[in-house]
Amino acid sequence: MGNKNGKPPIEQGGNATTKPAEQGNTAPVQVVDKGKVNASKDIYAMENILVGGNIIGANMGVGFRKSHKETKPFVDVSNLKEYTHADVVKILDEANAAKGVAKFPAGVFKLNKGIRFNSTSFPNVKGIEGDGMGRTVFIAEYEQSERWNANTNLTDARPQSVIVAEEKDGFVTKDCTIWYKGTFYWSPKDYPGNIFTSYFGSVHGLMYDATTNSVIDGVEVLGANRCGIICSATGDEINKQNAKWYKGEITKDGLTAHGRGNVVKNCFSHHNRVAGIMGQNQVDMQVFNNSAHYNGHEKDGGTGYGVVLASGSVNVDCVITENLVERNYRKGLDVHDAYTSEFRNNTSRGNRFFGIAIEGRGYPLSKCYITRNVFIQDPDFRLAVDDDHTAWTDSKKLRLLPMVCCTF
């Protein structure tokens, strides 16, 4: 039973997710970060299962589902009718005139540039609905026009990304596949002088920017050279509010520029360069019953996440539950910055560095609940040499990293 947006019921008290009842082996970890104000932190790690080697852990919930170990970055569209970019625009124009949802039949829809939904571009369209994953397939083959600035991280991805909804309330994208087929990987040796050597792509597959109460349901995304799915919010007002939040000058209700109440569910995001699903500057975001696999790149250890809450952003009361994250090239589940968050009933299997990592890099962390998850390590899935390092002197002595990491 959930609410009108299809969210699972979440107990809440005040501005923070209520701590689960303490039972079984509860392991609260008290961490003090002297470098930040309001730095009292609790990490509640309860009833999680950690499994080494190739042993399969106990079934703890919906998130423990069939392995996608053999997943390939490919969608079979050989039997689907092909449509042009002009056909896509025609369907969107009709939906815009009707002030309704743009409904796409089964087929391959070729895009020669990204599609944006905002106050000037298809402003009346309420959403996109296809005929199902692998049946309604949007294929974008254009190249990005601007390389991501890895030194500032201020590049605007909206003009580059495949499908973008901006400042929409109640926008819905469902039942389709989004496949970006432009350049995926650049070697850091081709662009010396970058602080972050993993980030060159500017194309998200599906981007919700500053949306509220919006839903992404049953969408497959692959091939994006940044994130497969991202719910974000950026700009000057965000920066001002985040600064006030850091100083303790505003509460959750004062985060008016942030994405709020967005839901990502029943999606499959795989073989994207940075992350399968990302939340950035989100309030009350919920991510549940998704699969995220092989995000990152086999040569690079610097990025590649299943589900992540982004660094340099304020994320409040975000819930990640009943997801399967498997064989991502860095971490399965990840918090770079989140004031309060909960990871519950997820399965993190065979991710290369960490099954889950919790960090408070730029903003105070209040409470993070890690409850009833399964973490499984795969000793055969590891990185011996990163693409911007020389060979280790003795790679045979490399050890597996822990499945759970909490640093502040």
KETOR-58903 format. One record per residue (C-alpha): residue in one letter; x negated, y, z negated. Coordinates in steps of 0.5 Angstrom, whole numbers, plus 500, padded with zeros to 3 digits. Example, Ala and Ser with C-alpha at 12.3 -4.5 7.8 and 13.67 -1.06 7.14 Angstrom:
<rs>
a475491484 s473498486 
</rs>
This chain:
<rs>
m500500500 g497507502 n499514503 k502517510 n495517513 g494510512 k489511506 p488505501 p491508494 i485511490 e486513483 q484520482 g483524476 g482532476 n477533482 a473526481 t474519483 t476515476 k471511474 p473503475 a475499469 e468497466 q468489466 g463484468 n456486468 t457493468 a450497469 p450504469 v444508470 q443515467 v439519472 v436526470 d434531476 k431537472 g430540479 k438542480 v443545476 n449541473 a444535474 s448530470 k449524474 d452517473 i451511478 y455505476 a453499479 m458494477 e460486480 n455487486 i452481489 l445481491 v443475496 g436474498 g434470504 n439467509 i444465504 i451467505 g454471499 a461470496 n467473499 m468479495 g473482499 v476484506 g469487508 f466480508 r468478515 k465475521 s458476523 h456481529 k449478529 e449477537 t452484538 k450487545 p450494547 f455492553 v463492554 d465488560 v469493564 s469489571 n477487571 l479494569 k481500574 e477506575 y479513574 t475519575 h474525570 a479529574 d484524572 v482525565 v483532565 k490531569 i493527563 l490532558 d493537562 e500534561 a499532554 n497539553 a504542556 a508537552 k504539546 g503531544 v498526544 a495524551 k496517552 f491513557 p492506560 a488501560 g482503565 v475506565 f475513565 k469516568 l466523564 n461527568 k461532561 g464532554 i471533553 r473538547 f479540543 n479547540 s483553540 t481554548 s481547551 f487543551 p489547544 n496543544 v494536545 k495532538 g490526539 i488521544 e491514544 g489508549 d491501550 g486498545 m478497544 g475494551 r481496555 t481504555 v474505556 f471512556 i464512560 a460518559 e454518564 y451525564 e445527560 q444532555 s442539556 e439541550 r434536546 w436536538 n431541535 a428536529 n424541526 t431546524 n436541525 l441547527 t442544534 d450545536 a452538538 r459540540 p457542547 q453535548 s458530545 v463526549 i469527545 v470533540 a476535536 e475542533 e478545527 k484541528 d489538523 g492531524 f489530530 v489522532 t484518536 k486511536 d485504540 c480506545 t472505547 i467511548 w461509551 y455514552 k450511558 g445517558 t438517555 f438513548 y431513546 w425518546 s418516544 p416521538 k409521542 d412525548 y414531543 p408532538 g409537533 n416535530 i417534523 f422529524 t420524529 s427520530 y431525532 f431528539 g439526541 s444531541 v450527543 h455524538 g460519541 l466522537 m466528533 y471531528 d468538526 a472542521 t478538522 t483536516 n488530515 s485527521 v485520523 i480515527 d483509528 g481503532 v476506536 e469503539 v463507540 l456505543 g450508546 a451515543 n444518542 r446521535 c452518531 g457514534 i463517530 i461523525 c466528521 s462534520 a463541518 t458547520 g457554520 d455560516 e461560512 i459552510 n453555508 k455560504 q460555500 n455550499 a450555496 k456557491 w457550490 y450549488 k450554483 g456552480 e460558482 i466554486 t470548485 k472543489 d478547491 g473553493 l470548499 t475551504 a471551510 h469543509 g473537513 r478535508 g482528508 n479525514 v480518515 v476513519 k479506519 n479499523 c473502528 f467498531 s461503532 h454500534 h448501538 n448508536 r441512535 v442515528 a448512525 g455508526 i459513522 m457519518 g460524514 q457531513 n461537509 q467532507 v472533502 d476526500 m474523506 q475515507 v472510511 f475503511 n475497514 n470498519 s464495522 a457498524 h452494527 y445495530 n445503529 g438506530 h432503535 e428497534 k421501535 d423506529 g424506522 g426513521 t433512522 g439508523 y445507519 g451504518 v455508514 v452515511 l454521508 a449526511 s443530507 g444538507 s451537506 v456537500 n461531500 v466530494 d470524493 c469520499 v470513499 i467508503 t471501502 e471494505 n466495511 l461491514 v455494516 e450489519 r443489522 n442497522 y435499523 r434503517 k440502512 g447499511 l450504507 d447511505 v448517501 h443523502 d448528499 a454527495 y457530489 t462524488 s462518492 e465510491 f462504495 r467499494 n468492497 n463493502 t459487505 s452490507 r448484511 g441484514 n440491514 r432493515 f430497510 f436498504 g442495504 i444501500 a441507498 i443513494 e440520494 g441527491 r436530496 g439537496 y445538492 p447536485 l450529484 s455527479 k458520480 c457515485 y460508484 i458502487 t463496486 r464489488 n460489494 v455484497 f448485499 i444480503 q437481505 d434478512 p427477511 d426476519 f429483521 r424488519 l419493522 a412491522 v409498526 d413504527 d413508533 d409514531 h404510526 t398506528 a398498526 w397497519 t391493517 d394487515 s401487517 k402480514 k402483507 l408487508 r413486503 l421486504 l424492501 p429492496 m436491498 v439497493 c435503492 c437510488 t432516488 f433523486 
</rs>
